[in-house]
């Protein structure tokens, strides 16, 4: 991947936070690499080399700066936008697929040989999948060393290293210090938490309109699964090695996260899914610049900069919400979902990640619901443990009586659950967006609105537009835009590749 030296150097000289995670600055005289916004004195031109990834910097022999923590920078926004093989690979690596399934598993998911995949990633990022996963392991290990009292050997295997020796060598190479020295340098103000509890900060590119995220999620909380209280969002998670819960609180420059993990091996995928949920790797300046070029959106973009697309930690959950919420009232969908999840809880009693839930509906017009933040401090969601949504395999086997909906809709939901459980429909972050949308549309009862909504929120497509959505048309009318589906779709072409973000703004305008 070619990096323009002058452009990169200007970003470093101005300490531009927008470029954090897009490239890394390696300084030959110090042997360290930094994020572009590092507050240290700007190095001389002749001493600087730019790399497209932290893994490439480490591969070249540089260690991470202790001051700016470049390994903790937000991810490149390219991986959100790009739907090609490299973009999908980066999303899967971030979710820990290499640690769980190896490079063989990653290549198999993407449909390429290991050799060709390594060639593509090295050409783009200066490092192959193993090096990229190694850089992520090092960051995971550093977080565990500095925020928990786990033994160092436990941390080595929890972070995905094959041996304690490999762990020690990697930490020494990347951070210029042994794990025990890193633990000794832990600030006194940051004591280790309880077992399985990890506190960390998730970086993002400002601005972040936290209110729009929390309002959107508050209108769709599922008691027992997630909750919004003031400026804090909490939810349960189903992760590869067990259940977990997370509390997210947006603040200036960071989103503070408290993770409660049943297995610390799930730290990396938990962080990746939380970042995806809040869309923290987006480039809001680029998005707002593109949308603000349209006079119809200029005022709302200026008034509310940094509006993100609320995504999902569980693609199947999002698909179920969308299907159940079709063409029924909010009350009717609530009753249906309540029956389904209670039936799933009864079937899965004694298992993990189900629990007794009372669910709410997504509905086909998300922005038509009240968006005021409710005070949920006294609700059951805050007094009982939060759990993840019931898995596809469990829903697929529920009896007909559990669904409480017309036979055609029941068949749609069961077909969706079966296809997801069998792997025929991929709703994970590395899914091929076009293929997933096409397979969703093959299921009787799933149309363009539902498939598009799932693509936007479950698999992160930034360029989805739902021109038939009633709330979107109302928002368009409020902004003096065309409000017929065909005319609105034609106008929306100028918002590419950020139509998902435009849709959120139309919903807010409604």
N, C-alpha and C positions, 0 to 999 in steps of 0.2 A: 504494500500500500504506500503510495507516494504521498509525502507530506510537504506542503509548501513551506519552505524554511522561513521566508519573510513573514508570512501570515502567522505562523506559529510563534515566531520570536516577538512579534508585536503583541500577541495575546499574553505572552509571558511577561513582557515589559510592563503591560498595563494591569497585570494580575487579574485577568478576565475570568471570572468563575464559570462563565458559560462553556468554556472549553475543558473544564475538569472532566476527565473520563474520556475525552475525545482523542487526546494524545498525551504523552508524558515527556518531560524534559530531563534528559540525562546529562550530568555535568562531569566531564572527564577529570577535572582537577580534584574533585571531592569523591568521585566514585558513587554518587547517589543519584536517584531519580526522584522527581517531584511532580506534583500536579501544576498546571499553569498558574494557578492563583497562589502559589506558595509565597508567604510573606518575606522570605529571605531576599537578600540583595540579588538583583538580576545578574545572572552570570554573563561573562563576555561571550560574544558570538562565536569566537574561535574555539571555545571550550564546550559548546553545546551540540548535542545530537538529539533529535526527536524520534520517538518510537510510538507506534500506533496502539500499543497495549502494555500493561504492567508486566505481562509475561515476557514480552520481547525485551523490555528493559532488564529484567532479571536474567534472561538468557544471555544478554550481552555483558553480564558481570556487575551490574549496578545493584545497590541495595536501596530499600525504600527510605525516604526522608522521614525522620522521627517527628519533624515539626508539622508538616502538612498532611501526613498519612495518605500518600497517593493511592495506596491499595484500597482505601475506603471511599474513594471518589465515586460519584454517581456513574452509572454505566453510560456508554455511548448511546445517544438517541438514535443512532443508525439502526441499532438492533430492534428498536420498536417499529421503525418505519419499514425496514427491509423485510421482504417476504421470501428472499432467495435462500439458498442452502446455507450460506455463511451466517445470515441473520438467524435462521432457525437453529443452527448449531450453537450459536452463542447463547440463545435463550435456554437451550437444553443443558449446556454446560453450567450455566448459572443456577439451574435447578438441581444440579448434582448428579446428572445422569452418568457422567464418566466415572464418578466415585462408586456408583451403584452397579453399573453395567459394563464399565470399561469402554475403551475406544471402539471395540467391536459392537457393543450395544448402541453407541451413538451413531456409528456408521450405518448400522442396520436400520435404525429409525429413519435416517435420512435417505436411504436407498443408494448409498455409494460404497465403494471399497474404502478400507481404512487408508490406503495409500493415497487415493485421490482426495479424500477428505483432508488429510494432512497437508497435501499440496495446496488446496484451496485456502485453508486457514492460514498457512504460513505466508502465502502470497498477500493476503489481506492484512494480517495482524502481526506478522513477523514471528509467529510461534504456532506450533501445532496443538492439537487438542490436549495432549498430555501436559504440555507446558502451561497451557491456559488453566487446566484443572489444578495443576500444582500451585499456581499463583493463588487460586481461590482457596485451596487447602491451607496455604500459609496464612491468609487473612483470617480464615475460620479459626485456626489454631491460635493466632494472636489474640482474637477476641476471647476465646475460652481461657487462655493463660491469664489475661488481664481482668476478667470479670467473674471467674469462678474459682473455687477451691479444689477442683478436680485434680487428681494426680496427673503428672505430666505424661505418664504412659497411657492413662485413660484418654487424655486429650489427643495424643498422637493418633490413636485408632478412631476416636470420635471424629476427628477432622478428615479422615480418609487416608492417612499415611499407612504404608504397608509394614513399617517397622519403626521402633523408637529411634534407631540410628538414622533412618531416612528423615524423620521428623527433626531431629537435632541438627542434621546437616543443612536441611532446607531453611530452618529458622536462622541459623548462623549466617547463611548465604544471603537471605533476603533482608534480614533486620540487623545484621552485624552484631548479634548477641544470642547467647544460648537461651532456651526457654526459661531456665531458672533466673537468668539475669533480667529477662523481660518481666517476669513475675516480681522480682525484687524492686523494679522501677515502677510498679503499680502505684498510682497516686493514693495517698492516705485518704483522700476525699472520695475515692471510688472503691469501697470495700466490696469483696465478693458477696454475691447474693446467696439465697437459699439454694439447695440442690435443684438443679434443673431450671432455675430462674436466671435469665441473662438480660442485662440492661445494655442497650446500645443506642447509637444515634445513626439515623439513616440520612445521608446527605441528599440534596436535590439542587437543581438549578433554579434560582429565584427568577421571577416571583412565583409563589404558590398561593392560589386562592383557596385556602383551607376551608373556608365557609361553604363553598359550593360542593366540595367533596363530602363534608359532614352532613349537609342538608340532604344531598342525594341519598346517602347511605341511611340516614335517620328515617327517611320516608319508607325504607324497604327493609328495616331490621326484622329478623326472625327471632323472637324470644327463645332463649335457650341456645341460639346459634351466634347471634351478634347483637350489639347494643351501642347506642350513642348516648353519652351523658355529657352535656356541655361541649367542650372541645376535645373530648376523648372518645375514641372508637375502640371497642373490644369485640373479639370474635374467637370462636373455636376453629381449629384446623385439623384436617386429616393429612398427615404427612407420611412419607414412605416407611418410616420405622415406628410410627405410633401417633398418638393424638397430642395436641398442644393447644395453647391459647395465646393470644397476643393482645396487648394494649398499645394503641398508637395515639400519640398526642403531637399534632403539628406545632412547630414553633419556628422562630426566625432561624433560617439556615438549616434546621434539622427537623426530622420527625423523630421524637423520642419513642423508643420501642421497648417494651418489657415482654419477653418471651418466656413462657412456662412450658418446657419440653419434657416429655416422658422419655425421650432418647436424644442425647445431645448430638448424635450423628445427623439429626434433622436441622441443625442450625442453618446451614447454607440454603437448603430449599425453603425454609421458613422465611429467611431474609429476602430471598428472591421473590417469593409470593407476596410478601408485604409491600415490597417496592412496586410490584406489578399492580397490586390493588389500588395504591395511591398514585400510580403513574409517575413515579419519582424519577425515572430516567428520561422523561420528555424534555424537549428544548422549548420552553414556553415563549421565548423571544422569537424563535423562528415561526412557531405556530401563530402567535398573535400578530406577527408581522405579515404573514400570509393572509390571515382573515381580516386584519385591519385595513388591508388595501381595498376592500370592498366598502364603499361609503355607507352601505346599509348596516354594516357591523362595526364600523369605526368607533362609534360612541360607546357601545357596550363593551368592546375590547378595551378601550381606554379606561372605562369606569371599573372594570373587573379584570385586571391583567392576571394571567397565570391560571386560568380555569383549566382543569385537567379532565380526562375521561376516567370516571371510576370504573375499574376493571373487576377482576374476580380472583379469588384464591382457589376456586373450584369450578372448573368449566362445566361439569355435569350439573352441579347445583344451579348455575345460571341458565342452562338449557331447560331444566325442569321448570324453573320459575316462569320462563318465557312461554312455554307450552301451556302450563296450567292457567296462566293469566290471559289466554286468548279469548276474546269475545264473551267474557263474563264480568260481572260486577266484582268490585274489590271484596265485598262481603262473601259472595259466592266462591271466589277463588280461595279466600281465607279458610272457609269451611272445608273445601276440597283438600287443600294442602295440609290442614290440621289432621284430617282423617288419614291421609297418606303417611305422614311422618309418625303419627301415633301407631299405625299398623306396622311401620318399619321398626319402631322402637320395641314393639311387642315381639316381633320375629327375632330381632337382634338382642333381646334382653340378655344381659350378662356380657355382651361384646363391647367393643370400643367404638367411639365416634358416632353413636346414634343418640341415646338419651331421649327424654320426653320433651318434644318440641311442640310449640304452637306457632305455625308459620303464617306469614303474610304474603300477599300476592305481588308479583311484579306488575302485571297488567300491561295492556298494549299502549298506554299513554303515560309513561313514567312521570313526566313533569306536570301532569294534571292533578297530582296529589299535593297536599300541604307540604311545604318545605321548612316550616319552622322547626327548630331543634327542640324535641321534647325533653322534659326532665324525667329521666328514667332511673333516677337514683334509688327509688323504692320499688322498682318492678322486679319480678322474679329473675330476669336476666342478670341482675346484679347480686342475687343472693344464692344462685346455684351455679355449678360449673358449666361453662360454655363448651359445646361440642361441635364437631364438624357435621356437615350435612350427610345424610345417609348415602352410601355408595350405590353406584349403578347396579351392581350385581344383586344387592338386596332388593331394590325397587323392582327389578325385572321379575323377581320370583313372588311378588305379592299377589294374593288372590284378587279376583275381580272386585269383590266387595270392599276392598281396601281403598279403591280409587274414588268411588262416589261421584262419577262423572259419566256423561254419555259414552256409549260403547266406542264410537269412533275416536273420541279424545283419549279414552283409555288405551285403545290400541296404539295410538300415536306415542303416548308416554311409555308404554311397555316396549314398543319397537325402538325408541330412542335409548332406553336403558339397556336393552339387550345388545344393540349395536355398539354402545359405548363399552359395556362390560366385555364384549368379544373382541374389542380393538378395531372394529370396522369403522368407527367414527372416533377420531382423535380430537379431544378437546383440551389437550395440554398445551403449554406455551410454545413448544416447537412444532406445532401442527402446521401442515401446509394449508394456508388459508383458503385458497381456491378449492382444493380437494375437499376440505371439511365442509365448506358451504355447499358444494355440489352433493355430497353424501347426505347432508341434512335435508336438502330439497327432495331427495329420493324417498324420504319417509312420508307416507300419506298423512296429511294433516299439518305438515310444516311448510309454510310458504315463505316468500321473500322477506317479509317483515321479521319473522321469528329467526330465520337463518342469519339475517343481517345483524339483528340485535345480539345473537350469540357470538357472531364473528367480532363484533365491536367490543363486547365486554368479556367474553370468555377467552378468546385467543388473541385479543389485542390489536385488531386491524384498525389503524388510525384513519382510514379513508372509507368508512361506511356511511351511507346516507339513506334514511328511511323516509322517502318523500310522501308515502301514504299515511304516515303516522299523524294522528289527529292533533296531538300536542305540538308537533313540529310545524304543522300548517297554521295552527293558532299563533305560534311564536313568529312565524314568517309574516303573518298578517299584522301583528303588533309592530314589527319592524319595517312595515311597508314594502315587503317583498311579495312576489307572486305566491299565492296560497293554493293553487291547484297542483296536484301531484306532478303532472308533466312539466309545467312551467317552472315549478320549484326545483325539480331535478335538473333542468337545463341551466338554471341560474347557479345551482350548487357546483357545477363543473368548474367554476372559477375558484372554488375553495380547495381543490385537490392540492396536495395529498392529505389535507387536514379536515375532511368532511365530518369525521366523527366528532371533532372538537366543535365544529360549526353546529352540529346537531345538538350538542349539550347546551350551547348558547341559545339556540332556538327554544329548547325546552325551558330554559330559565326565563326567556322572554315571555313565554306563555303564562 
